[in-house]
Amino acid sequence: MSKVVLDASAVLALLKGERGGAKVAGVLTDAAIGAFNLAEVVSHFVRLGAPIEEVREMLGALPMRVVAADEALAWEAGALRALTAEAGLSLGDRFCLALAKREGVPAYTADQAWKKVADAAKVKVTVIR
C-alpha cells in the first residue's frame, strides 16, 4: 500500500528539479500515481519533443506504483466536480483526489488551489511548494 498519491505536477517538479521536488523525492518509494496523471506527465515531455522511448525509460525508473482508473474511481472523480469547479481543478486533478481519498492517504501537488477544496473533498492535500 502506498503512503501518498502524486499529482502530475508533483512528479514534474521532481523530474525538472523544481522547487518542491525534494519533498516528492522523499516519499517516492511509498508513492502511487494514477494512470491518468502518469499520462499527463508523459504528455508534458512529448509536447517538449522528448522521444517516447526516453520518456518511458525515465518514468519507468521511478519507484512509484501506477494505479489504473476503474469505474468506482471514475464516479468519485466525476462527483468531485461540484466541489472543485470554483477552484478550477481539472479532471486529472479530480482523479488524483479521488485516488487519494480511496486509499486514505495524502495527495501531493504543486497546485495551491487544491487547499481550497481539501476539506470539502475529505482528502488531505500536501502542497509541495
C-alpha positions as CSV (number, residue, x, y, z in Angstrom):
1,M,0.0,0.0,0.0
2,S,1.2,3.5,-0.8
3,K,1.5,6.3,1.7
4,V,0.9,9.1,-0.7
5,V,-0.7,9.7,-4.1
6,L,1.2,12.0,-6.5
7,D,-0.3,14.6,-8.9
8,A,1.4,15.1,-12.2
9,S,2.6,18.5,-11.0
10,A,4.5,16.8,-8.2
11,V,6.2,14.4,-10.5
12,L,7.1,17.1,-12.9
13,A,8.6,19.2,-10.1
14,L,10.8,16.2,-9.2
15,L,11.9,15.4,-12.7
16,K,12.5,19.1,-13.7
17,G,14.4,19.9,-10.5
18,E,11.9,22.5,-9.5
19,R,11.1,23.8,-6.0
20,G,9.2,21.1,-4.0
21,G,10.8,18.3,-6.0
22,A,12.9,17.2,-2.9
23,K,9.6,16.7,-1.0
24,V,8.5,14.3,-3.7
25,A,11.8,12.5,-3.7
26,G,11.4,11.9,0.0
27,V,8.2,9.9,-0.5
28,L,8.7,8.4,-3.9
29,T,9.3,4.8,-2.8
30,D,6.0,4.9,-0.9
31,A,4.0,6.7,-3.7
32,A,1.3,5.8,-6.1
33,I,0.3,7.8,-9.2
34,G,-2.9,7.3,-11.1
35,A,-2.6,6.2,-14.8
36,F,-4.4,9.4,-15.7
37,N,-1.8,11.6,-14.0
38,L,1.0,9.5,-15.5
39,A,-0.5,10.3,-18.9
40,E,-0.3,14.0,-18.0
41,V,3.4,13.6,-17.3
42,V,4.1,11.7,-20.5
43,S,2.2,14.3,-22.4
44,H,4.3,17.1,-21.0
45,F,7.5,15.6,-22.1
46,V,6.2,14.5,-25.5
47,R,4.9,18.1,-26.1
48,L,8.5,19.3,-25.4
49,G,9.8,16.9,-28.1
50,A,11.2,14.1,-26.0
51,P,11.1,10.7,-27.7
52,I,8.5,8.4,-26.2
53,E,11.2,5.7,-25.5
54,E,13.2,8.2,-23.4
55,V,10.1,9.2,-21.5
56,R,9.2,5.6,-20.9
57,E,12.7,4.9,-19.6
58,M,12.7,8.0,-17.4
59,L,9.3,7.3,-15.8
60,G,9.9,3.6,-15.6
61,A,12.9,4.2,-13.4
62,L,10.7,5.9,-10.7
63,P,9.8,3.6,-7.9
64,M,6.1,4.5,-7.8
65,R,3.1,2.3,-8.1
66,V,0.8,3.1,-11.1
67,V,-2.9,2.7,-10.4
68,A,-5.4,2.1,-13.2
69,A,-8.6,4.0,-13.4
70,D,-11.7,2.0,-12.7
71,E,-15.4,2.6,-12.7
72,A,-15.6,3.4,-8.9
73,L,-12.8,5.9,-9.3
74,A,-14.5,7.5,-12.3
75,W,-17.7,8.0,-10.3
76,E,-15.8,9.6,-7.4
77,A,-13.8,11.9,-9.7
78,G,-16.9,12.9,-11.5
79,A,-18.7,13.6,-8.3
80,L,-15.9,15.9,-7.1
81,R,-16.7,18.3,-10.0
82,A,-19.3,20.0,-7.8
83,L,-16.7,20.6,-5.0
84,T,-13.8,21.6,-7.2
85,A,-15.3,23.7,-10.1
86,E,-14.7,27.1,-8.4
87,A,-11.1,26.2,-7.7
88,G,-10.5,25.3,-11.4
89,L,-9.4,21.8,-10.9
90,S,-9.1,19.6,-14.0
91,L,-10.4,16.1,-14.5
92,G,-6.9,14.7,-13.9
93,D,-6.8,16.7,-10.6
94,R,-10.1,15.2,-9.5
95,F,-8.9,11.7,-10.4
96,C,-5.9,12.2,-8.2
97,L,-8.0,13.5,-5.3
98,A,-10.4,10.5,-5.7
99,L,-7.5,8.1,-5.6
100,A,-6.0,9.7,-2.5
101,K,-9.4,9.6,-0.9
102,R,-10.0,5.9,-1.7
103,E,-6.5,5.0,-0.4
104,G,-6.8,7.2,2.6
105,V,-3.5,8.9,2.0
106,P,-2.4,12.5,1.3
107,A,-2.3,13.8,-2.3
108,Y,0.9,15.6,-3.2
109,T,0.6,18.5,-5.7
110,A,2.2,21.8,-6.7
111,D,-1.2,23.4,-7.2
112,Q,-2.2,25.7,-4.3
113,A,-5.8,25.7,-5.4
114,W,-6.2,22.2,-4.0
115,K,-6.0,23.5,-0.5
116,K,-9.3,25.3,-1.1
117,V,-11.2,22.0,-1.7
118,A,-9.3,19.6,0.5
119,D,-11.7,19.7,3.5
120,A,-14.8,19.5,1.3
121,A,-13.4,16.6,-0.7
122,K,-12.3,14.9,2.6
123,V,-8.7,14.5,1.3
124,K,-5.5,15.5,3.0
125,V,-3.5,17.7,0.5
126,T,0.2,18.4,0.7
127,V,1.2,21.3,-1.4
128,I,4.9,20.8,-2.2
129,R,5.8,24.5,-2.7
